[in-house]
């Protein structure tokens, strides 16, 4: 079968690999749609160090069951499925406490085992969800990133009509904008340096967008909040400048949730955190939100159609990754169709 094989920074050619064979409790999923995640683009460049050469990436995907391993009884060849890519051990302290998203032994399809930038992939049956007949494969592939946004908002103290700032108008930031609105946020401000993404944010319901290439986000947030700052800020990039921006726009006693995970280390003013009693929390993955994400996509309560700006065959993957990484392609989301 054909697959994109990550062979080192900036190297991910199309290769021929053996067809996957399901082990006990596994199925082979023929991939129909696989979203390109920003974390995979950063992995492609080697900037995060979270992808190891010799891996097929891809963790946002849907498809059809193509083969069954032993002891698989709940699925049949041809079933339409969405794959929840995070495997939990079920026995560590975090799993036992109901926080399987931070399982101490977790593995992720596309990071630790081969993923969906391929024509087919092995998947444990426990990680399959049914894809409703009235939900497209392309929209089904959004269940994973939407789950990330749902979890980030769920663990954040967000009161009715709170002022929210979302730093970063990438796919996760734009999903977080929509989820925060459903949670009852009042004024929502989105900052980025990409005019097109900010316009999409406005279309999706942002009350104010700030292009940091042309304007001062700290001043604009202060003006919009009578000098108080945001009650809640979601940082959806994960580099020092955006982390610092998130701190600067948040009010005294406010809350910041870090979703972005680009740079291994960032720098911020600890005295500002301490003396202003800012609460900063990290959020990783999702726990019980995956089924909710499918329901929200099916009912169109969360809009992803404006975010899909490219659909391409797997063979175009190497070029698309190169363009996304070097900035010559600025699509919010590209979906590969193996």
C-alpha positions as CSV (number, residue, x, y, z in Angstrom):
1,X,0.0,0.0,0.0
2,X,1.0,3.6,-0.4
3,X,1.9,5.8,2.6
4,X,3.7,9.0,3.6
5,X,6.7,7.9,5.5
6,X,8.4,10.4,7.8
7,X,12.1,9.8,7.3
8,X,13.5,12.9,9.0
9,X,13.0,16.6,9.2
10,X,11.5,17.9,6.0
11,X,11.5,14.4,4.5
12,X,8.2,12.6,4.1
13,X,8.0,10.9,0.7
14,X,5.3,8.6,-0.7
15,X,6.5,5.0,-0.1
16,X,5.2,1.5,-0.7
17,X,4.6,-0.4,2.5
18,X,3.2,-3.9,3.3
19,X,-0.5,-4.1,3.6
20,X,-1.5,-4.0,7.3
21,X,-2.7,-7.3,8.8
22,X,-5.0,-7.1,11.9
23,X,-4.0,-8.8,15.1
24,X,-6.5,-10.1,17.7
25,X,-9.0,-7.4,18.6
26,X,-7.9,-5.2,15.7
27,X,-9.5,-4.1,12.4
28,X,-7.9,-2.7,9.3
29,X,-9.4,0.6,8.4
30,X,-9.3,1.8,4.7
31,X,-8.7,5.5,5.2
32,X,-11.2,7.7,3.3
33,X,-10.3,11.1,4.9
34,X,-7.3,12.2,7.0
35,X,-6.9,15.7,8.2
36,X,-3.5,17.3,8.3
37,X,-2.9,18.5,11.8
38,X,-0.6,21.4,12.7
39,X,1.2,19.1,15.1
40,X,2.1,16.8,12.2
41,X,3.4,19.8,10.2
42,X,5.6,20.8,13.1
43,X,6.6,17.1,13.5
44,X,7.5,17.1,9.8
45,X,10.0,20.0,10.3
46,X,11.5,18.4,13.4
47,X,10.8,21.5,15.5
48,X,8.9,19.7,18.3
49,X,10.9,16.5,18.4
50,X,7.6,14.6,18.9
51,X,7.8,12.5,15.7
52,X,10.3,9.8,15.2
53,X,11.7,8.9,11.7
54,X,10.2,5.7,10.4
55,X,6.6,6.6,11.4
56,X,3.5,7.2,9.2
57,X,1.8,10.2,10.8
58,X,-2.0,11.0,10.7
59,X,-4.4,10.9,13.7
60,X,-7.5,12.7,12.4
61,X,-9.3,10.3,10.2
62,X,-12.3,8.3,9.2
63,X,-12.8,5.3,6.8
64,X,-14.3,1.9,6.3
65,X,-13.6,-1.4,8.0
66,X,-11.6,-3.5,5.4
67,X,-10.5,-6.5,7.5
68,X,-11.2,-8.1,10.9
69,X,-8.8,-9.7,13.3
70,X,-9.6,-12.5,15.7
71,X,-12.1,-11.8,18.5
72,X,-13.7,-8.9,16.7
73,X,-17.5,-9.2,16.9
74,X,-19.0,-5.8,16.9
75,X,-17.8,-4.7,13.5
76,X,-18.2,-5.9,9.9
77,X,-16.3,-5.2,6.7
78,X,-17.7,-2.1,5.1
79,X,-18.7,-0.4,8.3
80,X,-18.2,3.4,8.2
81,X,-16.0,4.4,11.2
82,X,-14.3,7.4,12.9
83,X,-11.1,6.5,14.8
84,X,-10.3,7.8,18.2
85,X,-6.5,7.7,18.0
86,X,-5.5,7.8,21.7
87,X,-4.9,4.4,23.3
88,X,-5.1,4.2,27.1
89,X,-3.8,1.4,29.3
90,X,-6.8,1.4,31.6
91,X,-4.8,0.5,34.7
92,X,-2.5,3.4,35.6
93,X,-3.4,6.0,38.3
94,X,-4.6,8.5,35.7
95,X,-6.9,6.0,34.0
96,X,-8.3,4.7,37.3
97,X,-9.1,8.3,38.2
98,X,-11.0,8.9,35.0
99,X,-8.3,10.9,33.3
100,X,-7.4,8.6,30.5
101,X,-6.3,11.4,28.2
102,X,-3.1,11.7,30.4
103,X,-2.7,8.0,30.8
104,X,0.9,7.3,31.9
105,X,1.3,4.7,29.2
106,X,-0.7,6.3,26.4
107,X,0.1,5.9,22.8
108,X,-1.2,7.7,19.8
109,X,-1.9,6.5,16.3
110,X,0.4,8.4,14.0
111,X,3.0,9.1,16.7
112,X,3.8,5.8,18.3
113,X,2.3,3.4,15.7
114,X,1.6,4.0,12.0
115,X,-1.2,6.4,11.3
116,X,-3.6,7.5,8.6
117,X,-1.5,9.1,5.9
118,X,-1.8,5.8,4.3
119,X,-4.3,3.8,2.3
120,X,-5.0,1.6,5.3
121,X,-4.1,1.3,9.0
122,X,-4.5,-1.2,11.9
123,X,-6.8,0.1,14.7
124,X,-7.8,-1.6,18.0
125,X,-11.6,-2.2,17.9
126,X,-12.0,-0.3,21.1
127,X,-10.9,2.9,19.4
128,X,-13.6,2.8,16.7
129,X,-16.8,4.9,16.6
130,X,-19.5,4.5,14.1
131,X,-19.7,7.2,11.5
132,X,-23.3,8.2,10.9
133,X,-24.6,7.7,7.4
134,X,-25.5,11.4,7.2
135,X,-22.0,12.6,8.2
136,X,-19.3,12.7,5.5
137,X,-15.9,11.1,5.8
138,X,-14.4,14.6,5.5
139,X,-16.5,16.0,8.4
140,X,-16.0,12.8,10.4
141,X,-12.2,13.4,10.4
142,X,-12.9,16.5,12.5
143,X,-14.0,14.5,15.5
144,X,-10.5,14.4,16.9
145,X,-9.6,18.1,16.8
146,X,-13.1,19.0,17.9
147,X,-12.7,16.7,20.9
148,X,-9.5,18.6,21.8
149,X,-11.4,21.9,21.8
150,X,-14.3,20.4,23.8
151,X,-11.9,19.1,26.4
152,X,-10.0,22.4,26.7
153,X,-13.3,24.3,27.3
154,X,-14.7,21.7,29.6
155,X,-11.8,21.8,32.1
156,X,-11.7,25.7,32.1
157,X,-13.7,27.7,34.6
158,X,-15.9,29.7,32.2
159,X,-18.9,31.6,33.6
160,X,-21.9,32.9,31.6
161,X,-21.0,36.0,29.6
162,X,-17.3,35.9,30.5
163,X,-15.0,37.7,28.1
164,X,-12.8,35.2,26.3
165,X,-9.7,35.7,24.2
166,X,-8.6,33.0,21.8
167,X,-4.9,33.4,20.8
168,X,-4.4,31.8,17.4
169,X,-7.0,31.3,14.7
170,X,-5.8,27.9,13.5
171,X,-8.2,24.9,13.4
172,X,-8.1,24.4,17.2
173,X,-8.5,28.0,17.9
174,X,-11.5,28.3,15.6
175,X,-13.1,25.3,17.1
176,X,-12.5,26.6,20.6
177,X,-14.2,29.9,19.6
178,X,-17.3,27.9,18.7
179,X,-17.3,25.7,21.7
180,X,-16.7,28.6,24.1
181,X,-19.7,30.3,22.6
182,X,-21.9,27.2,23.1
183,X,-20.6,27.2,26.7
184,X,-22.0,30.7,27.3
185,X,-19.1,33.0,26.7
186,X,-20.0,36.7,26.2
187,X,-17.6,38.7,24.2
188,X,-15.1,36.6,22.3
189,X,-11.9,38.1,20.9
190,X,-9.6,36.2,18.5
191,X,-6.0,37.3,17.7
192,X,-3.7,36.1,14.9
193,X,-1.5,37.6,12.3
194,X,-3.3,36.0,9.3
195,X,-6.0,38.2,7.9
196,X,-7.8,35.4,6.2
197,X,-8.1,33.2,9.3
198,X,-9.3,36.2,11.3
199,X,-12.0,36.8,8.7
200,X,-13.1,33.2,9.1
201,X,-13.1,33.7,12.9
202,X,-15.4,36.7,12.4
203,X,-17.7,34.6,10.2
204,X,-17.8,31.9,12.9
205,X,-19.0,34.4,15.5
206,X,-16.0,36.3,17.0
207,X,-17.1,39.7,18.3
208,X,-13.7,41.2,17.7
209,X,-10.6,40.1,15.7
210,X,-7.2,41.6,16.1
211,X,-4.4,41.2,13.6
212,X,-1.3,41.4,15.7
213,X,0.7,42.3,12.6
214,X,-1.1,45.6,12.4
215,X,-2.5,46.2,15.9
216,X,-1.7,45.9,19.6
217,X,-3.7,43.0,21.0
218,X,-3.1,44.1,24.6
219,X,-4.5,47.6,23.9
220,X,-7.4,46.3,21.9
221,X,-8.4,43.8,24.6
222,X,-8.1,46.5,27.2
223,X,-10.3,48.8,25.2
224,X,-12.9,46.1,24.7
225,X,-13.0,45.2,28.5
226,X,-12.9,48.7,30.1
227,X,-9.3,48.1,31.1
228,X,-9.9,44.8,32.9
229,X,-8.7,42.2,30.4
230,X,-10.1,38.8,29.5
231,X,-11.7,36.6,32.1
232,X,-10.5,33.5,30.2
233,X,-7.8,33.1,27.6
234,X,-7.2,30.1,25.4
235,X,-3.7,29.9,24.0
236,X,-3.8,27.8,20.8
237,X,-0.4,28.2,19.3
238,X,2.3,27.2,21.8
239,X,5.3,29.5,21.3
240,X,6.8,32.1,23.6
241,X,5.3,35.3,21.9
242,X,1.8,33.9,22.0
243,X,2.1,32.6,25.6
244,X,3.3,36.0,26.6
245,X,0.5,37.7,24.7
246,X,-2.0,35.4,26.5
247,X,-0.7,36.4,29.9
248,X,-0.8,40.1,29.0
249,X,-4.4,40.2,27.9
250,X,-5.8,38.3,30.9
251,X,-7.2,40.2,33.8
252,X,-6.1,40.0,37.4
253,X,-7.3,36.7,38.9
254,X,-8.1,35.4,35.4
255,X,-7.5,32.0,33.8
256,X,-5.4,30.9,30.9
257,X,-5.6,27.4,29.3
258,X,-2.7,26.3,27.1
259,X,-3.8,24.1,24.2
260,X,-0.9,24.9,21.9
261,X,2.0,22.5,21.9
262,X,4.5,23.8,19.4
263,X,7.7,24.7,21.3
264,X,9.1,22.4,24.0
265,X,9.9,25.4,26.2
266,X,8.5,28.9,26.5
267,X,9.4,32.0,28.6
268,X,7.0,34.1,30.5
269,X,7.0,36.5,33.4
270,X,6.5,34.4,36.5
271,X,6.1,37.5,38.7
272,X,3.1,38.6,36.6
273,X,1.5,35.1,37.2
274,X,2.1,35.2,40.9
275,X,1.3,38.8,41.8
276,X,-1.8,38.8,39.6
277,X,-2.9,35.4,40.7
278,X,-3.3,34.1,37.2
279,X,-4.3,30.4,36.9
280,X,-2.6,28.6,34.1
281,X,-3.5,25.1,33.1
282,X,-2.5,22.8,30.3
283,X,-4.9,20.6,28.4
284,X,-4.1,17.5,26.4
285,X,-6.2,15.5,24.1
286,X,-9.6,14.5,25.3
287,X,-11.4,12.0,27.5
288,X,-15.2,11.5,27.1
289,X,-15.6,14.1,24.5
290,X,-15.1,12.1,21.3
291,X,-18.7,10.8,21.1
292,X,-20.0,14.4,21.8
293,X,-17.9,15.7,18.9
294,X,-19.5,13.3,16.5
295,X,-22.9,14.3,17.7
296,X,-22.1,18.0,17.3
297,X,-20.7,17.5,13.8
298,X,-23.7,15.5,12.8
299,X,-26.1,18.1,14.0
300,X,-24.0,20.9,12.5
301,X,-24.0,22.7,15.8
302,X,-20.2,23.2,15.2
303,X,-19.3,24.4,11.7
304,X,-16.3,22.9,10.0
305,X,-17.1,23.4,6.3
306,X,-15.5,26.9,6.3
307,X,-12.3,25.4,7.7
308,X,-11.8,22.8,5.0
309,X,-9.8,24.7,2.4
310,X,-8.2,21.8,0.5
311,X,-9.0,18.2,-0.3
312,X,-6.2,16.3,-2.1
313,X,-5.1,12.7,-2.9
314,X,-2.4,11.1,-0.9
315,X,0.1,11.4,-3.7
316,X,0.1,15.2,-3.3
317,X,0.9,14.9,0.4
318,X,4.7,15.5,0.2
319,X,4.2,18.7,-1.7
320,X,1.4,19.9,0.6
321,X,3.4,19.2,3.8
322,X,6.3,21.2,2.3
323,X,4.1,24.1,1.4
324,X,2.3,24.1,4.8
325,X,5.7,24.0,6.6
326,X,7.4,26.8,4.6
327,X,4.3,29.0,4.6
328,X,3.5,29.1,0.9
329,X,0.2,27.3,1.6
330,X,-2.0,28.9,4.3
331,X,-5.0,26.6,4.2
332,X,-6.7,26.3,7.5
333,X,-7.2,22.6,7.0
334,X,-6.3,20.2,4.2
335,X,-7.9,16.8,4.0
336,X,-6.0,13.9,2.3
337,X,-8.0,11.2,0.6
338,X,-5.9,8.0,0.5
